[in-house]
Amino acid sequence: MQPMQFEIGDRLRLRKKHPCGCFDWEVVRLGADIGLRCEKCNRRILLPRSEVERRVKQVLPRLAPAETDSFDEE
């Protein structure tokens, strides 16, 4: 079986909820270990790739990029 393909910014729904009550996480680091950030409380965790692949229930659509304030340089 091939490993799942993840990219920075992907949103994942895991099988078990975080103690804050949220199921949704954002991928913030890739490698042998995958860094995830909770979308509700912003807690960051680092899990082995095999653990993340086992825990993923659903890959969620990406959020629209946050609009940043543009500065008018004069």
Order of alpha helices (4+ residues) and beta strands (2+ residues): beta-beta-beta-beta-alpha-beta
